[in-house]
Amino acid sequence: MGVCRSGGCGGRVFTFVSCEGGEGICPDTISLQALQNCKMSGVGAVSSFQKRGKARVVSIPGARPSVHNSQLLLSTGMPSLDHLLGGGLPVGSILLLEQDRHDVYSKLFLKYYLAEGVMSGHMLTLASLDESPQTLMATLPASTDRDADEDSTTGTDRQMTIAWRYQNQSAPPAGLSSNRFSHSFDLTGTMEEDQVAKVDTCLFDGSEVESPASTGYYWPLLQHIERRITEGGLSTACNKAKTNVMRLAVHSLASPLWGWEFSRQEKDHQWHRLTTFFYGLRALVRSSFCVCLVTVPSHLFHDTALIRRLQSLADFVVRLESFQGSDKETNPIFKDYHGLFHVVKLAAINTLVPPQLDATDWVFKLRRRRMVIERLHLPPELSETVSRSQEDPLTKPRGMACMGEKLPRNLEF
């Protein structure tokens, strides 16, 4: 610390150590050559002006950063659903899916979600009391993506006929297929057991709960999820480098098998177990590298206050309305579709506004091999019974066109 002796800068106070060619002169008046040969004072003798590098992005198989807010995204297994969610399901978020009345199509959404986790090598945790988790995992749709080894022929026989100069180059590693963000699946087939067995999977069917009448199933499941996060080192408080994520799936939550806490009168409801579980689940997912898909039979709730409370706790909320057993099943407008897809809520994570959709009416269609979500297109109205007052102006009699076709006999002025 000293005062500049050159006088060119008004004798300002500086923190510059005397060096060769610039003794007692502040950095504003010293020459560039002398400044390069001197040493700045401070902690570690490092200048405070440092080049700012790019933010470090976590590299996890089956995940990619969002182009809008750099949030790490995971695929739901359906590209059309990923598009509606803003590119995918962000890590640390919860997707609430309100089931259709017969739980047919919502179960397919769940299988797509789990099958994508198997293909990406993610950790899986599946909880279900209405249907056996082993049955759900055994009926996952088969993948139509082929590995890099299957796409190529035998390595020694394959010749590069166009770029001959690259024949001696080493082949790319065989694990590139796991770096894909989304995979394709075939609903007519089932995934092989050996492929499912390679993934770290944990199933919860309530059989491990000792006294479900007193403790219920919510609290043991919450403890089970917390233990899985701790053992996998997925918590954000853990300094261990994250190389994987966990997909949580809870099928038909709050169904009568989970413990019926509801009645026809709101004052008689006992929601403390369900809401406490959802609050705890949200806290665990928020503080870890996890995503969660929860399906609920909202059509069984007599009071809409509960589903609204669950919607406020979730990040994304969608609802399936199946045409089975309803009047819309015979409506010619919906003859090409199987149900309506309602987007109830979209989250705004690391941004001010949620993703903006270009339409409000969406439908889902179950094709032979896959399920897709499309924009609802109404057919044109071609009915002959529609009355239209369209007359050919050429057929009108010429004359006083301003007075109409018939002229009054007595004109009054």
PLY file of the C-alpha trace (Angstrom):
ply
format ascii 1.0
element vertex 413
property float x
property float y
property float z
element edge 412
property int vertex1
property int vertex2
end_header
0.00 0.00 0.00
1.40 3.38 -0.95
0.94 6.67 -2.79
1.87 7.13 -6.43
5.02 9.22 -6.91
4.56 9.99 -10.57
1.83 12.55 -9.95
0.08 11.67 -13.16
-2.93 10.23 -11.40
-3.18 12.73 -8.56
-1.33 10.67 -5.94
-3.94 7.93 -5.58
-3.54 5.14 -3.04
-2.63 1.79 -4.62
-1.77 -1.74 -3.57
1.10 -2.38 -5.93
4.41 -3.87 -4.89
7.49 -2.09 -6.13
8.91 -3.98 -9.08
11.52 -3.60 -11.71
10.79 -0.67 -13.98
7.82 0.53 -11.92
8.97 1.31 -8.38
6.43 3.30 -6.46
4.09 3.86 -9.39
0.43 2.83 -9.42
-0.97 0.51 -12.09
-2.66 3.41 -13.94
0.65 5.07 -14.86
3.02 2.13 -15.10
3.94 0.81 -18.50
2.52 -2.46 -19.78
5.94 -4.15 -19.86
6.63 -3.25 -16.24
3.16 -4.41 -15.24
3.81 -7.85 -16.70
7.05 -8.22 -14.73
5.63 -7.25 -11.35
3.58 -9.03 -8.72
0.22 -7.94 -7.42
-0.35 -8.00 -3.69
-3.26 -9.99 -2.20
-4.29 -13.47 -1.12
-2.42 -16.05 -3.14
-0.95 -13.29 -5.35
-3.79 -13.76 -7.85
-5.48 -10.92 -9.69
-9.15 -10.30 -8.98
-9.89 -10.20 -12.71
-10.47 -13.76 -13.84
-11.97 -15.15 -16.98
-15.37 -16.58 -16.34
-15.83 -20.05 -17.80
-18.94 -21.89 -18.81
-21.19 -23.40 -16.17
-20.49 -27.04 -15.53
-23.30 -29.26 -16.73
-23.92 -32.61 -15.07
-23.62 -35.42 -17.60
-26.12 -38.21 -16.87
-27.21 -40.88 -19.39
-30.72 -40.28 -20.66
-30.76 -36.63 -19.56
-30.13 -33.32 -21.26
-30.23 -29.65 -20.24
-33.16 -27.53 -21.27
-32.53 -24.98 -24.00
-34.69 -22.46 -22.14
-33.39 -22.51 -18.55
-30.55 -25.12 -18.50
-32.62 -27.32 -16.19
-31.73 -31.01 -16.42
-34.57 -32.86 -18.17
-35.60 -36.50 -18.36
-37.89 -38.06 -20.93
-41.26 -39.54 -19.98
-40.94 -42.15 -22.73
-43.44 -40.33 -24.97
-42.03 -37.56 -27.19
-45.46 -35.95 -27.53
-45.79 -35.69 -23.75
-42.26 -34.32 -23.45
-43.22 -31.58 -25.88
-46.20 -30.54 -23.75
-44.08 -30.44 -20.60
-41.57 -28.07 -22.16
-39.04 -30.60 -23.43
-39.18 -33.21 -20.68
-39.61 -33.74 -16.97
-37.17 -31.58 -14.93
-35.08 -33.28 -12.28
-36.60 -32.61 -8.87
-40.19 -32.30 -10.09
-43.41 -34.30 -9.64
-45.86 -35.17 -12.39
-49.40 -35.86 -11.17
-51.48 -37.96 -13.56
-55.20 -38.21 -12.93
-56.28 -41.64 -14.08
-59.03 -42.48 -16.50
-62.05 -44.21 -15.04
-60.96 -47.75 -15.94
-57.21 -47.23 -15.39
-56.37 -48.54 -18.86
-54.53 -45.69 -20.53
-52.97 -44.23 -17.39
-51.26 -47.57 -16.84
-49.72 -47.28 -20.31
-48.33 -43.85 -19.43
-46.75 -45.40 -16.34
-45.19 -48.23 -18.35
-43.75 -45.76 -20.86
-42.18 -43.86 -17.98
-40.63 -47.00 -16.47
-39.49 -48.41 -19.80
-37.61 -45.20 -20.56
-35.83 -45.52 -17.23
-34.79 -49.09 -18.03
-33.36 -48.11 -21.42
-31.46 -45.17 -19.89
-30.11 -47.21 -16.99
-31.75 -45.12 -14.27
-32.58 -46.32 -10.78
-36.25 -47.30 -10.45
-38.57 -47.33 -7.45
-42.12 -48.53 -8.09
-44.90 -48.56 -5.48
-48.31 -50.06 -6.14
-51.01 -51.69 -4.03
-53.76 -52.07 -6.63
-51.64 -54.16 -8.98
-48.52 -56.17 -8.34
-45.35 -54.16 -9.12
-43.78 -57.35 -10.48
-46.58 -57.57 -13.04
-46.08 -53.98 -14.13
-42.35 -54.47 -14.60
-42.88 -57.73 -16.50
-45.22 -56.10 -19.03
-43.13 -53.09 -20.04
-43.25 -52.32 -23.78
-40.38 -53.59 -25.87
-37.83 -51.17 -27.24
-37.51 -50.74 -30.98
-34.10 -49.08 -30.75
-31.14 -51.19 -31.69
-27.75 -50.88 -30.08
-24.73 -49.71 -31.97
-23.49 -53.27 -32.25
-26.72 -54.46 -33.80
-26.86 -51.61 -36.27
-23.44 -52.45 -37.60
-22.48 -55.68 -39.24
-19.49 -57.70 -38.16
-16.65 -55.31 -37.40
-14.04 -57.00 -39.55
-16.24 -57.44 -42.60
-17.58 -53.89 -42.64
-15.77 -51.68 -45.17
-16.07 -47.95 -45.60
-16.44 -47.65 -49.32
-16.89 -43.87 -49.50
-14.39 -42.41 -47.05
-11.64 -44.98 -47.55
-9.09 -42.95 -45.65
-11.02 -43.46 -42.37
-10.90 -47.25 -42.46
-8.07 -47.36 -39.94
-9.90 -45.14 -37.46
-11.10 -46.74 -34.24
-14.81 -47.51 -34.01
-16.98 -45.47 -31.62
-17.72 -46.98 -28.21
-20.65 -49.38 -28.01
-22.50 -47.49 -25.26
-23.70 -44.54 -27.29
-27.29 -45.76 -27.31
-27.57 -45.06 -23.57
-26.85 -41.36 -24.18
-30.07 -40.92 -26.09
-32.67 -38.70 -24.51
-35.74 -40.63 -25.64
-36.35 -44.13 -26.97
-39.06 -45.74 -29.07
-41.24 -48.55 -27.77
-43.60 -51.13 -29.22
-46.75 -51.89 -27.24
-47.27 -55.21 -29.04
-44.17 -56.70 -27.41
-42.69 -56.89 -23.92
-39.23 -56.02 -22.76
-36.82 -58.85 -22.11
-36.29 -59.90 -18.51
-32.51 -59.77 -18.82
-32.66 -56.13 -19.83
-34.91 -55.21 -16.90
-32.69 -57.13 -14.47
-29.68 -54.94 -15.34
-31.32 -51.89 -13.76
-31.30 -51.14 -10.04
-35.00 -51.66 -9.33
-36.85 -51.65 -6.01
-40.51 -52.60 -5.71
-42.92 -51.70 -2.92
-46.20 -53.63 -2.58
-46.89 -53.08 1.13
-46.01 -56.62 2.17
-43.08 -55.41 4.26
-45.26 -53.19 6.44
-45.78 -54.93 9.77
-48.89 -53.18 11.04
-50.60 -51.28 8.20
-53.73 -50.72 10.28
-51.87 -48.45 12.69
-49.04 -46.98 10.61
-50.60 -47.12 7.16
-48.60 -47.37 3.95
-47.68 -43.73 3.40
-45.05 -43.33 6.09
-43.23 -46.66 5.39
-43.08 -45.77 1.68
-41.66 -42.35 2.48
-38.96 -43.93 4.63
-38.24 -46.44 1.86
-37.73 -43.65 -0.68
-35.49 -41.69 1.67
-33.34 -44.77 2.25
-32.98 -45.32 -1.48
-31.86 -41.72 -2.01
-29.30 -41.96 0.77
-27.85 -45.28 -0.38
-27.58 -44.10 -3.99
-25.89 -40.82 -3.04
-28.53 -38.85 -4.95
-29.09 -36.13 -2.37
-27.98 -32.64 -3.31
-26.32 -32.36 0.11
-23.97 -35.19 -0.84
-20.70 -34.00 -2.36
-20.38 -37.15 -4.42
-20.46 -36.61 -8.17
-23.87 -37.50 -9.59
-23.73 -40.07 -12.38
-27.31 -41.32 -12.27
-30.86 -40.35 -11.33
-33.78 -42.22 -9.82
-37.27 -42.48 -11.23
-40.05 -42.78 -8.67
-43.44 -44.14 -9.70
-46.48 -44.44 -7.43
-49.44 -46.17 -9.03
-53.02 -45.37 -8.01
-52.13 -43.37 -4.90
-54.99 -42.70 -2.43
-57.08 -45.61 -3.71
-59.17 -47.55 -1.15
-56.33 -50.05 -0.72
-54.06 -47.30 0.62
-56.50 -46.59 3.44
-59.79 -44.84 2.79
-59.75 -41.51 4.59
-62.57 -39.77 2.78
-66.29 -39.42 3.17
-69.05 -37.49 1.46
-68.76 -34.58 3.86
-65.63 -32.44 3.82
-65.72 -31.97 7.59
-65.35 -35.72 8.07
-62.29 -36.03 5.82
-59.02 -37.19 7.32
-56.43 -36.06 4.84
-53.49 -35.73 7.19
-51.79 -38.98 6.12
-52.06 -38.37 2.39
-51.16 -34.69 2.46
-48.29 -35.30 4.87
-46.95 -37.98 2.55
-47.19 -35.67 -0.45
-45.40 -32.86 1.40
-42.63 -35.27 2.42
-42.38 -36.71 -1.09
-42.04 -33.25 -2.57
-39.29 -32.37 -0.10
-37.33 -35.54 -0.93
-37.63 -35.09 -4.68
-36.71 -31.42 -4.51
-33.49 -32.13 -2.61
-32.25 -35.02 -4.76
-31.61 -36.12 -8.32
-35.03 -37.73 -8.70
-38.20 -37.40 -10.72
-41.58 -38.74 -9.70
-44.76 -39.82 -11.48
-47.86 -40.23 -9.32
-51.18 -41.51 -10.64
-54.33 -40.90 -8.60
-57.94 -42.08 -9.15
-59.43 -38.61 -8.92
-62.83 -39.86 -10.10
-63.23 -41.63 -6.73
-62.96 -38.41 -4.72
-66.37 -37.06 -3.81
-64.99 -33.67 -2.85
-62.85 -31.70 -5.27
-60.97 -29.98 -2.43
-58.57 -32.90 -2.07
-57.58 -33.09 -5.73
-57.07 -29.33 -5.78
-54.77 -29.61 -2.82
-52.76 -32.34 -4.55
-52.62 -30.27 -7.71
-51.12 -27.37 -5.80
-48.40 -29.64 -4.39
-47.43 -31.15 -7.75
-45.39 -29.39 -10.42
-47.15 -30.78 -13.49
-50.76 -31.98 -13.54
-52.47 -33.76 -16.44
-55.81 -35.56 -16.58
-57.01 -38.37 -18.82
-60.66 -38.53 -19.89
-61.39 -41.81 -21.62
-64.28 -42.20 -24.06
-65.05 -45.74 -22.89
-68.58 -46.00 -21.57
-69.43 -42.36 -22.29
-71.52 -40.59 -24.90
-68.40 -39.30 -26.61
-67.51 -42.83 -27.65
-70.24 -42.77 -30.32
-69.72 -39.14 -31.27
-68.40 -38.97 -34.86
-66.16 -36.05 -33.92
-64.04 -38.28 -31.66
-64.17 -41.45 -33.75
-60.41 -41.36 -34.42
-59.40 -40.81 -30.78
-59.59 -42.70 -27.50
-59.81 -39.86 -24.99
-59.16 -36.26 -24.08
-55.85 -35.14 -22.61
-56.26 -32.18 -20.24
-53.20 -30.12 -19.28
-54.17 -28.75 -15.87
-50.89 -27.28 -14.62
-47.40 -26.61 -15.95
-44.52 -25.66 -13.70
-42.33 -22.58 -14.10
-38.91 -23.84 -12.94
-35.98 -21.41 -13.20
-38.14 -19.14 -15.30
-40.91 -16.57 -14.85
-43.63 -18.21 -16.93
-44.46 -21.87 -17.62
-44.19 -23.34 -21.14
-46.74 -21.84 -23.49
-48.81 -24.30 -25.52
-50.03 -23.50 -29.02
-53.40 -25.17 -28.38
-55.80 -25.91 -25.53
-57.58 -29.05 -26.77
-55.50 -32.24 -26.83
-56.43 -35.87 -27.38
-54.59 -39.16 -27.09
-54.77 -41.97 -29.58
-53.76 -45.59 -29.09
-52.37 -46.93 -32.30
-51.32 -50.48 -32.99
-47.80 -50.12 -31.65
-47.68 -46.87 -29.71
-49.67 -44.12 -28.04
-49.49 -40.50 -29.14
-50.91 -37.17 -27.99
-52.21 -34.93 -30.74
-53.97 -31.62 -31.15
-57.73 -31.97 -31.51
-58.81 -31.25 -35.07
-62.56 -30.98 -35.57
-63.90 -32.17 -38.92
-65.53 -29.59 -41.21
-69.30 -29.13 -40.99
-70.76 -30.71 -44.12
-74.29 -31.37 -42.95
-77.05 -30.70 -45.48
-79.51 -29.68 -42.79
-77.65 -26.51 -41.98
-79.73 -23.60 -43.27
-77.72 -21.09 -45.20
-79.20 -17.98 -46.74
-77.01 -17.92 -49.78
-78.72 -16.68 -52.91
-77.23 -16.10 -56.29
-77.23 -12.35 -56.95
-77.47 -13.00 -60.70
-80.95 -14.48 -60.35
-82.42 -11.29 -58.94
-84.48 -9.16 -61.36
-82.73 -6.15 -62.69
-84.28 -2.80 -62.06
-84.42 -0.80 -58.91
-82.08 -2.97 -56.90
-82.10 -0.53 -54.03
-85.84 -1.04 -53.49
-85.67 -4.84 -53.31
-87.50 -7.43 -55.37
-91.06 -6.16 -54.71
-91.92 -2.51 -54.86
-94.68 -1.14 -52.60
-97.77 0.17 -54.38
-98.20 3.28 -52.26
-95.05 5.27 -51.67
-95.11 7.62 -48.71
-92.87 10.65 -48.59
0 1
1 2
2 3
3 4
4 5
5 6
6 7
7 8
8 9
9 10
10 11
11 12
12 13
13 14
14 15
15 16
16 17
17 18
18 19
19 20
20 21
21 22
22 23
23 24
24 25
25 26
26 27
27 28
28 29
29 30
30 31
31 32
32 33
33 34
34 35
35 36
36 37
37 38
38 39
39 40
40 41
41 42
42 43
43 44
44 45
45 46
46 47
47 48
48 49
49 50
50 51
51 52
52 53
53 54
54 55
55 56
56 57
57 58
58 59
59 60
60 61
61 62
62 63
63 64
64 65
65 66
66 67
67 68
68 69
69 70
70 71
71 72
72 73
73 74
74 75
75 76
76 77
77 78
78 79
79 80
80 81
81 82
82 83
83 84
84 85
85 86
86 87
87 88
88 89
89 90
90 91
91 92
92 93
93 94
94 95
95 96
96 97
97 98
98 99
99 100
100 101
101 102
102 103
103 104
104 105
105 106
106 107
107 108
108 109
109 110
110 111
111 112
112 113
113 114
114 115
115 116
116 117
117 118
118 119
119 120
120 121
121 122
122 123
123 124
124 125
125 126
126 127
127 128
128 129
129 130
130 131
131 132
132 133
133 134
134 135
135 136
136 137
137 138
138 139
139 140
140 141
141 142
142 143
143 144
144 145
145 146
146 147
147 148
148 149
149 150
150 151
151 152
152 153
153 154
154 155
155 156
156 157
157 158
158 159
159 160
160 161
161 162
162 163
163 164
164 165
165 166
166 167
167 168
168 169
169 170
170 171
171 172
172 173
173 174
174 175
175 176
176 177
177 178
178 179
179 180
180 181
181 182
182 183
183 184
184 185
185 186
186 187
187 188
188 189
189 190
190 191
191 192
192 193
193 194
194 195
195 196
196 197
197 198
198 199
199 200
200 201
201 202
202 203
203 204
204 205
205 206
206 207
207 208
208 209
209 210
210 211
211 212
212 213
213 214
214 215
215 216
216 217
217 218
218 219
219 220
220 221
221 222
222 223
223 224
224 225
225 226
226 227
227 228
228 229
229 230
230 231
231 232
232 233
233 234
234 235
235 236
236 237
237 238
238 239
239 240
240 241
241 242
242 243
243 244
244 245
245 246
246 247
247 248
248 249
249 250
250 251
251 252
252 253
253 254
254 255
255 256
256 257
257 258
258 259
259 260
260 261
261 262
262 263
263 264
264 265
265 266
266 267
267 268
268 269
269 270
270 271
271 272
272 273
273 274
274 275
275 276
276 277
277 278
278 279
279 280
280 281
281 282
282 283
283 284
284 285
285 286
286 287
287 288
288 289
289 290
290 291
291 292
292 293
293 294
294 295
295 296
296 297
297 298
298 299
299 300
300 301
301 302
302 303
303 304
304 305
305 306
306 307
307 308
308 309
309 310
310 311
311 312
312 313
313 314
314 315
315 316
316 317
317 318
318 319
319 320
320 321
321 322
322 323
323 324
324 325
325 326
326 327
327 328
328 329
329 330
330 331
331 332
332 333
333 334
334 335
335 336
336 337
337 338
338 339
339 340
340 341
341 342
342 343
343 344
344 345
345 346
346 347
347 348
348 349
349 350
350 351
351 352
352 353
353 354
354 355
355 356
356 357
357 358
358 359
359 360
360 361
361 362
362 363
363 364
364 365
365 366
366 367
367 368
368 369
369 370
370 371
371 372
372 373
373 374
374 375
375 376
376 377
377 378
378 379
379 380
380 381
381 382
382 383
383 384
384 385
385 386
386 387
387 388
388 389
389 390
390 391
391 392
392 393
393 394
394 395
395 396
396 397
397 398
398 399
399 400
400 401
401 402
402 403
403 404
404 405
405 406
406 407
407 408
408 409
409 410
410 411
411 412
